[in-house]
Amino acid sequence: MPRGLQSEPLSATEDQLTTSEVRRRAVTGAVVEVLRGSGVKLIGLLGTLVTARLLTPYDFGLVAIGTTIFAFGEFLDDGGVGTALIRRPESATKAELQSLQAFQFAFDLIMVVAVGLVMLPFGLLGQVTTVIVVSLPLGAFRAPAYVIYERRLDYRPMAVVEIFETCVYYVWAIATIALGWGVWALATAYVVRAIAGLVMLLIFLPEARMAPVPSWSKLRPLLGFGVRFQAAALLHMLRDQIVNIGLAAFGGVAVLGLWNIAWRIISIPVSLIVALWRVSVPGMARLVSANEEVGSTIERIMPLVAIGTGMMVAPLAASAAAWIHVLIGAQWVSAAWAVAPVCLSMTFLAPISVSVAGYLWAIGSASVPMRATAFSIPAVVLILLPMVHVIGVAAAGCSYIGAGTVECVLLLRAARRTTTVTLGTRFSVPVLLATASGSCGWLVAHWLGLDLAGAVASSAVAVGVFVGGLATVRRPLLVDAWMLITRGLRGVVKTPGDVRQQPRPEPATG
């Protein structure tokens, strides 16, 4: 290709999107991401149930170590450059995508060599870990497609690919375990999955087929944002580890075990929030590049995310103790005391983080979310350490309330420097209702008893009080949320062209 063409945008599709189309695609993308996450988790659960019957806990322990290293490498390997290309106003050029590809490929190769040198002397553990990490460099060749699709707010092909490759992973693993491969079935499944996903993705998007070409001049302007973006995520991980270490050191290993169970439960609504985060950056970036006044959009998104969050965390906080008692056993019931306060923190943190942090990333204010996370760490320490002796595992949950409060204050203060954002009753009503409905459900669970009837009844009461309260106090918000969900579900089965040809009126804002 002539050198001049490499500096031109790869696609004009994203530049043709109107602001109403951006909003429609963002809603559809959020629904697709939630469905994708649910589908991958369901397939993973079913696959794990089968493979767990065929392998030993020792085999799974070997793979778990390799999986942890793989996940860490996958998180770091693009240096945040992919997000920098997704969020900026200008379309990515082929030369920039090739430089991203080269950077990621080089990082992954270095990591494979480093892991091999360190781990291979450890015998089977090192061999399994190295094979798993060998799949990392293949991810570099799918990076351009992800950038292009996310800038277009088209998440359906990526969802299809990720569900497909998850199926391939477990089909390969189960088939090769049956052939007697043992733990190597799971290790090689990582490589097979990466190849299958890459091939399918490049079939979907031919323009993403390119070779890596190093270019420091293309990469350097993007690394500043990328490093700060990744630093914020690393600080989140550090904060979580501080909680684990603090609980173990000052509360004991048993308390840490309770927190581990609580965190597995909390990960259910977290998956929804992560899906919304993924869509918020490109969605906000497209609105900012169109010179939209984003303040009103943020004010509309916050209560809608608060409703979605409340629908999940209110019944979870209400019934956690009963469900834990029924499904795991009475010895784990105390973990529910940590679930409820974390759910409370999500009711206000998730709406503000998804909308405001997404906006700040979109305008390039990468330092603000990073600082907000950094300042939340002392809040965690100051709450966790004095309280863990008094209230046990519940101190971990309370520390997240403090951390969430710090993050929200700093994010809102930064956003108000560049746009008009107010919280108001449209935001506070869903938050308060989620807290009240969760409390009502909790009382029902402890009144009926921690059994199956109490679990089902408390969940139903929490949802009923939340939805009934919204219908009574803020009915337009409830209607707005319902219309957006149905619009997103319709968008999942339509092509982008179909959606543009059949515009629908905006839901009421209430």
C-alpha positions as CSV (number, residue, x, y, z in Angstrom):
1,M,0.0,0.0,0.0
2,P,1.3,3.5,-0.8
3,R,2.7,5.3,2.2
4,G,0.1,8.1,2.0
5,L,-2.8,5.7,2.3
6,Q,-1.5,4.4,5.6
7,S,-2.1,7.7,7.3
8,E,-5.7,7.9,6.2
9,P,-8.6,6.6,8.4
10,L,-9.5,3.0,7.8
11,S,-13.3,3.6,8.0
12,A,-15.7,6.4,7.6
13,T,-18.5,4.5,9.2
14,E,-17.9,6.0,12.6
15,D,-17.7,9.6,11.2
16,Q,-21.2,9.2,9.6
17,L,-22.9,8.4,12.9
18,T,-25.4,11.0,14.1
19,T,-25.7,11.7,17.8
20,S,-29.0,9.8,18.0
21,E,-27.4,6.8,16.2
22,V,-24.5,7.0,18.7
23,R,-27.0,6.8,21.6
24,R,-28.9,3.9,19.9
25,R,-25.7,1.9,19.3
26,A,-24.5,2.6,22.9
27,V,-27.7,1.2,24.3
28,T,-27.5,-1.9,22.0
29,G,-23.9,-2.3,22.8
30,A,-24.6,-2.3,26.5
31,V,-27.2,-5.0,26.1
32,V,-24.9,-7.0,23.9
33,E,-22.1,-6.8,26.4
34,V,-24.4,-7.9,29.2
35,L,-25.6,-10.9,27.1
36,R,-22.0,-11.7,26.1
37,G,-20.8,-11.7,29.6
38,S,-23.7,-13.9,30.7
39,G,-23.2,-16.3,27.8
40,V,-19.5,-16.7,28.4
41,K,-20.1,-17.2,32.2
42,L,-22.8,-19.8,31.5
43,I,-20.7,-21.7,29.0
44,G,-17.7,-21.5,31.4
45,L,-19.8,-22.9,34.2
46,L,-21.1,-25.8,32.2
47,G,-17.7,-26.5,30.8
48,T,-16.1,-26.4,34.3
49,L,-18.7,-28.8,35.6
50,V,-17.7,-31.4,32.9
51,T,-13.9,-30.9,33.1
52,A,-14.0,-30.9,36.9
53,R,-15.3,-34.5,36.8
54,L,-12.5,-35.5,34.5
55,L,-9.5,-33.9,36.1
56,T,-8.1,-33.5,39.6
57,P,-8.0,-30.4,41.8
58,Y,-4.2,-30.5,41.3
59,D,-4.7,-30.2,37.6
60,F,-6.9,-27.2,38.1
61,G,-4.4,-25.6,40.4
62,L,-1.7,-25.8,37.8
63,V,-3.9,-24.2,35.2
64,A,-5.0,-21.5,37.7
65,I,-1.5,-20.3,38.1
66,G,-1.0,-20.0,34.4
67,T,-4.4,-18.3,33.9
68,T,-3.4,-15.7,36.5
69,I,-0.2,-14.9,34.6
70,F,-2.0,-14.9,31.3
71,A,-4.7,-12.5,32.5
72,F,-2.1,-10.1,33.9
73,G,-0.2,-10.1,30.6
74,E,-3.4,-9.7,28.6
75,F,-4.2,-6.7,30.7
76,L,-0.8,-5.0,30.3
77,D,0.1,-5.9,26.7
78,D,-1.3,-3.0,24.7
79,G,-0.1,-0.3,27.2
80,G,-3.5,1.4,27.1
81,V,-2.9,2.4,23.5
82,G,-6.0,0.6,22.2
83,T,-8.2,2.7,24.6
84,A,-6.4,5.8,23.5
85,L,-7.2,5.1,19.9
86,I,-10.8,4.3,20.8
87,R,-11.5,7.4,22.8
88,R,-9.9,10.1,20.6
89,P,-12.0,12.1,18.0
90,E,-9.9,11.1,15.0
91,S,-10.3,7.7,13.4
92,A,-7.4,5.3,13.7
93,T,-5.1,5.0,10.7
94,K,-3.6,1.8,9.4
95,A,-0.1,2.9,10.4
96,E,-1.3,3.5,14.0
97,L,-3.0,0.2,14.2
98,Q,0.1,-1.5,12.9
99,S,2.3,0.2,15.5
100,L,-0.2,-0.9,18.2
101,Q,0.0,-4.4,16.8
102,A,3.8,-4.4,16.8
103,F,4.1,-3.0,20.3
104,Q,1.6,-5.6,21.7
105,F,3.2,-8.4,19.8
106,A,6.7,-7.5,21.1
107,F,5.5,-7.1,24.7
108,D,3.8,-10.5,24.5
109,L,6.9,-12.2,23.0
110,I,9.1,-10.8,25.7
111,M,6.6,-12.0,28.3
112,V,6.5,-15.5,26.8
113,V,10.3,-15.7,26.9
114,A,10.5,-14.3,30.5
115,V,7.8,-16.7,31.8
116,G,9.5,-19.6,30.0
117,L,12.9,-18.8,31.6
118,V,11.5,-18.4,35.0
119,M,8.9,-21.1,35.1
120,L,10.3,-24.0,33.0
121,P,12.7,-25.1,35.8
122,F,9.6,-25.8,38.0
123,G,8.7,-28.9,35.9
124,L,5.1,-29.6,35.0
125,L,3.9,-26.3,36.5
126,G,6.3,-24.3,34.5
127,Q,5.5,-26.2,31.3
128,V,1.8,-25.8,31.6
129,T,2.1,-22.1,32.5
130,T,4.4,-21.4,29.5
131,V,2.0,-23.2,27.0
132,I,-0.9,-21.0,28.3
133,V,1.1,-17.8,28.0
134,V,2.2,-18.8,24.4
135,S,-1.3,-17.9,23.3
136,L,-0.8,-14.2,24.3
137,P,1.0,-13.0,21.1
138,L,-1.9,-14.1,19.0
139,G,-4.0,-11.4,20.7
140,A,-1.9,-8.7,19.1
141,F,-3.4,-9.6,15.7
142,R,-7.0,-9.0,16.9
143,A,-6.2,-5.6,18.4
144,P,-7.0,-3.6,15.2
145,A,-10.4,-5.3,14.8
146,Y,-11.3,-4.5,18.5
147,V,-10.3,-0.8,18.0
148,I,-12.3,-0.5,14.8
149,Y,-15.4,-2.2,16.2
150,E,-15.4,-0.3,19.5
151,R,-15.1,3.0,17.7
152,R,-18.1,2.0,15.6
153,L,-19.9,1.0,18.8
154,D,-20.6,-2.4,17.1
155,Y,-20.2,-5.0,19.8
156,R,-22.1,-7.9,18.2
157,P,-19.3,-9.4,16.1
158,M,-17.0,-9.3,19.1
159,A,-19.6,-11.0,21.3
160,V,-20.2,-13.7,18.7
161,V,-16.4,-14.3,18.5
162,E,-15.9,-14.5,22.3
163,I,-18.8,-16.9,22.8
164,F,-17.6,-19.0,19.8
165,E,-14.0,-19.2,21.1
166,T,-15.3,-20.1,24.6
167,C,-17.2,-23.0,23.1
168,V,-14.1,-24.0,21.1
169,Y,-12.0,-23.9,24.3
170,Y,-14.3,-26.4,26.2
171,V,-15.0,-28.6,23.2
172,W,-11.2,-29.0,22.6
173,A,-10.6,-29.4,26.4
174,I,-13.2,-32.1,26.9
175,A,-12.3,-34.0,23.7
176,T,-8.6,-34.1,24.5
177,I,-9.2,-35.0,28.1
178,A,-11.1,-38.0,26.8
179,L,-8.1,-38.9,24.7
180,G,-5.9,-38.9,27.8
181,W,-4.2,-35.5,27.6
182,G,-5.0,-34.6,31.2
183,V,-3.9,-31.1,32.3
184,W,-2.4,-30.5,28.8
185,A,-6.0,-30.5,27.4
186,L,-6.7,-27.3,29.3
187,A,-3.3,-25.7,28.6
188,T,-3.4,-26.3,24.8
189,A,-7.1,-25.2,24.8
190,Y,-5.8,-21.6,25.4
191,V,-3.8,-21.7,22.1
192,V,-6.7,-23.3,20.2
193,R,-9.1,-20.8,21.5
194,A,-6.9,-17.9,20.5
195,I,-6.4,-19.2,17.0
196,A,-10.2,-19.9,16.5
197,G,-11.2,-16.4,17.8
198,L,-8.6,-14.6,15.7
199,V,-9.6,-16.4,12.5
200,M,-13.3,-15.8,13.0
201,L,-12.7,-12.1,13.9
202,L,-10.6,-11.5,10.7
203,I,-13.2,-13.2,8.6
204,F,-15.8,-10.7,10.0
205,L,-13.6,-7.7,9.4
206,P,-11.1,-8.0,6.4
207,E,-9.9,-4.5,6.9
208,A,-8.3,-5.5,10.2
209,R,-6.0,-8.0,8.4
210,M,-2.6,-6.3,8.7
211,A,1.0,-7.0,9.7
212,P,2.7,-5.4,12.6
213,V,4.9,-2.4,11.7
214,P,6.9,-0.8,14.5
215,S,6.6,3.0,14.7
216,W,7.6,5.0,17.8
217,S,6.4,8.2,16.3
218,K,2.9,6.8,15.9
219,L,2.9,5.2,19.3
220,R,4.5,7.9,21.5
221,P,1.6,10.4,21.5
222,L,-0.8,7.6,22.6
223,L,1.3,6.1,25.4
224,G,0.8,9.0,27.9
225,F,-2.9,8.5,28.0
226,G,-2.5,4.7,27.9
227,V,-0.2,4.5,30.8
228,R,-2.5,6.6,33.0
229,F,-5.5,4.5,31.9
230,Q,-3.8,1.3,32.9
231,A,-2.4,2.9,36.1
232,A,-6.0,3.5,37.3
233,A,-6.9,-0.2,36.7
234,L,-3.7,-1.3,38.5
235,L,-4.6,0.9,41.4
236,H,-8.0,-0.8,41.6
237,M,-6.2,-4.2,41.7
238,L,-3.8,-2.9,44.3
239,R,-6.7,-1.7,46.5
240,D,-8.4,-5.1,46.3
241,Q,-5.2,-6.8,47.3
242,I,-4.8,-4.4,50.3
243,V,-8.2,-5.5,51.5
244,N,-7.2,-9.2,51.2
245,I,-3.9,-8.6,53.0
246,G,-5.5,-6.4,55.7
247,L,-8.2,-9.0,56.4
248,A,-5.7,-11.9,56.6
249,A,-3.2,-9.9,58.8
250,F,-5.7,-8.3,61.2
251,G,-8.7,-10.6,61.0
252,G,-7.3,-14.0,60.3
253,V,-7.4,-16.4,57.4
254,A,-11.0,-17.5,58.2
255,V,-12.2,-13.9,57.7
256,L,-10.3,-13.8,54.4
257,G,-12.1,-17.0,53.4
258,L,-15.5,-15.4,54.1
259,W,-14.5,-12.3,52.0
260,N,-13.5,-14.6,49.2
261,I,-17.0,-16.1,49.1
262,A,-18.5,-12.6,49.4
263,W,-16.4,-11.4,46.5
264,R,-17.5,-14.2,44.3
265,I,-21.1,-13.2,44.9
266,I,-20.4,-9.5,44.4
267,S,-18.8,-10.3,41.0
268,I,-22.3,-11.0,39.6
269,P,-23.3,-7.3,39.5
270,V,-19.7,-6.2,38.9
271,S,-19.9,-8.0,35.5
272,L,-22.8,-5.7,34.5
273,I,-20.9,-2.6,35.5
274,V,-17.8,-3.7,33.6
275,A,-20.0,-4.2,30.5
276,L,-21.3,-0.6,30.8
277,W,-17.8,0.7,31.4
278,R,-16.7,-0.9,28.2
279,V,-19.4,0.9,26.2
280,S,-19.2,4.3,28.0
281,V,-15.8,5.3,26.7
282,P,-16.4,5.0,22.9
283,G,-20.0,6.2,23.3
284,M,-18.9,9.4,25.2
285,A,-16.0,9.9,22.8
286,R,-18.3,10.0,19.8
287,L,-20.6,12.5,21.6
288,V,-17.7,14.7,22.6
289,S,-16.3,14.7,19.1
290,A,-19.7,15.8,17.8
291,N,-19.5,18.8,20.1
292,E,-22.5,17.7,22.1
293,E,-23.2,19.2,25.5
294,V,-22.6,16.0,27.4
295,G,-23.8,17.2,30.8
296,S,-27.4,16.5,30.1
297,T,-26.5,13.0,28.7
298,I,-24.6,12.2,31.9
299,E,-27.5,13.4,34.0
300,R,-29.8,11.0,32.0
301,I,-27.4,8.1,32.1
302,M,-26.8,8.2,35.9
303,P,-30.4,7.4,37.0
304,L,-30.8,4.7,34.3
305,V,-27.6,3.0,35.5
306,A,-28.8,3.4,39.1
307,I,-32.0,1.6,38.2
308,G,-30.2,-1.3,36.5
309,T,-27.7,-1.5,39.4
310,G,-30.5,-1.3,42.0
311,M,-32.4,-4.2,40.3
312,M,-29.4,-6.4,40.8
313,V,-27.9,-5.3,44.1
314,A,-31.1,-4.8,46.1
315,P,-32.3,-8.5,45.9
316,L,-28.6,-9.7,46.2
317,A,-28.1,-7.7,49.5
318,A,-31.5,-8.9,50.8
319,S,-31.1,-12.6,50.1
320,A,-27.4,-13.2,50.3
321,A,-27.5,-14.8,53.8
322,A,-30.4,-17.1,52.9
323,W,-28.9,-18.2,49.5
324,I,-25.5,-18.8,51.1
325,H,-27.1,-20.9,53.8
326,V,-29.1,-22.9,51.3
327,L,-26.4,-23.4,48.6
328,I,-23.1,-23.5,50.6
329,G,-23.8,-24.0,54.3
330,A,-24.4,-22.3,57.6
331,Q,-20.6,-21.8,58.2
332,W,-20.5,-19.3,55.4
333,V,-23.5,-17.2,56.3
334,S,-21.3,-14.5,57.8
335,A,-20.0,-13.6,54.4
336,A,-23.3,-11.9,53.7
337,W,-22.4,-9.1,56.1
338,A,-19.8,-8.0,53.6
339,V,-22.1,-8.4,50.6
340,A,-24.7,-5.8,51.7
341,P,-22.3,-2.8,52.2
342,V,-20.6,-3.4,48.9
343,C,-24.0,-3.6,47.2
344,L,-24.8,-0.2,48.9
345,S,-21.6,1.3,47.5
346,M,-22.5,0.1,44.0
347,T,-25.8,1.9,44.1
348,F,-24.1,5.3,43.9
349,L,-20.6,4.4,42.6
350,A,-21.7,2.5,39.5
351,P,-23.9,5.2,38.0
352,I,-21.3,8.0,38.6
353,S,-18.4,5.9,37.5
354,V,-19.9,4.6,34.3
355,S,-21.1,8.0,33.1
356,V,-18.6,10.5,34.6
357,A,-15.5,8.4,34.4
358,G,-16.4,7.4,30.8
359,Y,-16.7,11.1,30.0
360,L,-13.4,12.0,31.6
361,W,-11.6,9.2,29.7
362,A,-13.3,10.4,26.5
363,I,-12.0,14.0,26.9
364,G,-8.5,12.7,27.7
365,S,-8.5,13.5,31.5
366,A,-6.9,10.2,32.3
367,S,-5.2,11.5,35.4
368,V,-8.5,12.2,37.2
369,P,-9.8,8.6,37.5
370,M,-6.3,7.5,38.4
371,R,-6.1,10.0,41.2
372,A,-9.6,9.2,42.4
373,T,-8.6,5.5,42.7
374,A,-5.3,6.4,44.4
375,F,-7.0,8.6,47.0
376,S,-9.6,5.9,47.7
377,I,-6.9,3.5,49.0
378,P,-6.2,5.5,52.2
379,A,-10.0,5.5,52.8
380,V,-10.0,1.7,52.6
381,V,-7.1,1.4,55.0
382,L,-8.6,3.9,57.5
383,I,-11.9,2.1,57.6
384,L,-10.8,-1.6,57.3
385,L,-8.0,-1.8,59.8
386,P,-9.8,-0.3,62.9
387,M,-13.1,-2.1,62.2
388,V,-12.0,-5.6,61.3
389,H,-11.5,-6.5,64.9
390,V,-15.0,-5.2,65.8
391,I,-17.2,-6.3,62.9
392,G,-15.1,-8.9,61.1
393,V,-15.6,-9.4,57.4
394,A,-18.2,-6.6,57.3
395,A,-15.3,-4.1,57.6
396,A,-14.2,-5.0,54.1
397,G,-17.7,-4.1,52.7
398,C,-17.7,-0.8,54.7
399,S,-14.3,0.1,53.4
400,Y,-15.7,0.0,49.8
401,I,-18.4,2.5,50.9
402,G,-15.6,4.9,51.9
403,A,-13.6,4.2,48.8
404,G,-16.7,4.7,46.6
405,T,-17.5,8.0,48.3
406,V,-14.0,9.4,47.7
407,E,-14.1,8.3,44.0
408,C,-17.5,9.9,43.4
409,V,-16.6,13.2,45.0
410,L,-13.3,13.5,42.9
411,L,-14.9,12.4,39.7
412,L,-17.9,14.8,40.0
413,R,-15.7,17.7,40.9
414,A,-13.5,17.2,37.9
415,A,-16.4,16.7,35.5
416,R,-18.0,20.0,36.7
417,R,-15.0,21.9,35.4
418,T,-15.8,21.1,31.8
419,T,-19.6,20.4,31.8
420,T,-22.7,20.9,33.8
421,V,-23.5,17.9,36.0
422,T,-26.0,17.8,38.8
423,L,-27.2,14.8,40.7
424,G,-30.7,15.8,41.7
425,T,-33.6,13.6,42.7
426,R,-33.6,11.6,39.5
427,F,-30.4,10.1,40.7
428,S,-31.0,10.0,44.4
429,V,-34.4,8.4,44.3
430,P,-33.2,5.1,42.7
431,V,-30.3,5.0,45.1
432,L,-32.4,5.5,48.1
433,L,-35.0,3.1,46.9
434,A,-32.4,0.4,46.3
435,T,-31.2,0.8,49.8
436,A,-34.7,0.7,51.3
437,S,-35.8,-2.3,49.2
438,G,-32.7,-4.2,50.1
439,S,-33.3,-3.5,53.8
440,C,-36.9,-4.7,53.5
441,G,-35.9,-7.9,51.8
442,W,-33.2,-8.5,54.4
443,L,-35.8,-8.2,57.2
444,V,-38.1,-10.7,55.4
445,A,-35.3,-13.2,55.0
446,H,-34.5,-13.1,58.7
447,W,-38.2,-13.2,59.7
448,L,-38.9,-16.2,57.5
449,G,-35.6,-17.9,58.2
450,L,-32.4,-18.6,56.2
451,D,-33.9,-21.3,54.0
452,L,-35.1,-21.5,50.4
453,A,-38.5,-19.9,51.1
454,G,-36.7,-17.0,52.8
455,A,-34.2,-16.6,49.9
456,V,-36.9,-16.5,47.3
457,A,-39.3,-14.3,49.3
458,S,-36.6,-11.8,50.3
459,S,-35.5,-11.4,46.7
460,A,-39.0,-10.9,45.5
461,V,-39.8,-8.4,48.2
462,A,-36.6,-6.4,47.4
463,V,-37.5,-6.3,43.6
464,G,-41.1,-5.5,44.4
465,V,-40.4,-2.6,46.7
466,F,-37.8,-1.2,44.3
467,V,-40.0,-1.3,41.2
468,G,-43.1,-0.3,43.1
469,G,-41.4,2.6,44.6
470,L,-40.1,3.8,41.3
471,A,-43.6,3.4,39.7
472,T,-45.0,5.5,42.5
473,V,-42.4,8.2,42.8
474,R,-40.6,8.3,39.5
475,R,-42.7,6.5,36.9
476,P,-41.1,8.3,33.9
477,L,-37.7,7.0,34.9
478,L,-39.0,3.4,35.0
479,V,-40.7,3.8,31.6
480,D,-37.4,5.3,30.2
481,A,-35.4,2.4,31.5
482,W,-37.8,-0.1,30.1
483,M,-37.9,1.6,26.7
484,L,-34.1,1.6,26.5
485,I,-33.8,-2.1,27.4
486,T,-36.4,-3.1,24.8
487,R,-34.7,-0.8,22.2
488,G,-31.4,-2.4,23.0
489,L,-32.8,-5.9,22.7
490,R,-34.3,-5.0,19.3
491,G,-31.0,-3.6,18.2
492,V,-29.3,-6.9,19.0
493,V,-31.2,-8.7,16.2
494,K,-31.1,-5.8,13.7
495,T,-28.3,-4.5,11.5
496,P,-27.1,-1.0,12.1
497,G,-28.7,0.0,8.8
498,D,-32.1,-1.3,10.0
499,V,-31.8,0.8,13.1
500,R,-31.0,3.9,11.2
501,Q,-33.9,3.4,8.8
502,Q,-36.4,3.0,11.6
503,P,-35.7,5.8,14.1
504,R,-37.8,5.7,17.2
505,P,-38.8,8.6,19.5
506,E,-36.6,9.2,22.4
507,P,-38.0,7.8,25.7
508,A,-39.4,10.2,28.2
509,T,-36.8,11.7,30.5
510,G,-39.1,12.3,33.5
